[in-house]
Amino acid sequence: MIQTDATEAEMSKGQKAPVTMRAVIQRINRKLKADDEQLRATRGEGNAQRELGDYYIVDFNRNSVMRKDVDPAKLARELGVLKPWEEVTREGA
């Protein structure tokens, strides 16, 4: 189980609570759902990845890509879904 709330003692020590990339993407998508948008990851190493980057945002109302080359950790902080005492970790780390 992943801890998403850090205690006062942990925060004062400078320790950060780990959050997986998968959890971050889910948080972002819950926030974007109100605007009918979704963060998606490109698959493979083909043209789509070169054109869109690793992650991109789709708007379902316009049926178009709204943002390319999205950094999920940075976007999560901008949206307020990743707190200062949390850090993104690799899956299985």
Secondary structure, DSSP 4 states (H G I P E B T S, - for coil): -------HHHHHHT--EEEEHHHHHHHHHHHHGGGTEEEEE--TTSHHHHHH-SEEEEETTTTEEEESS--HHHHHHHHT-S-TTEEEE-TT-
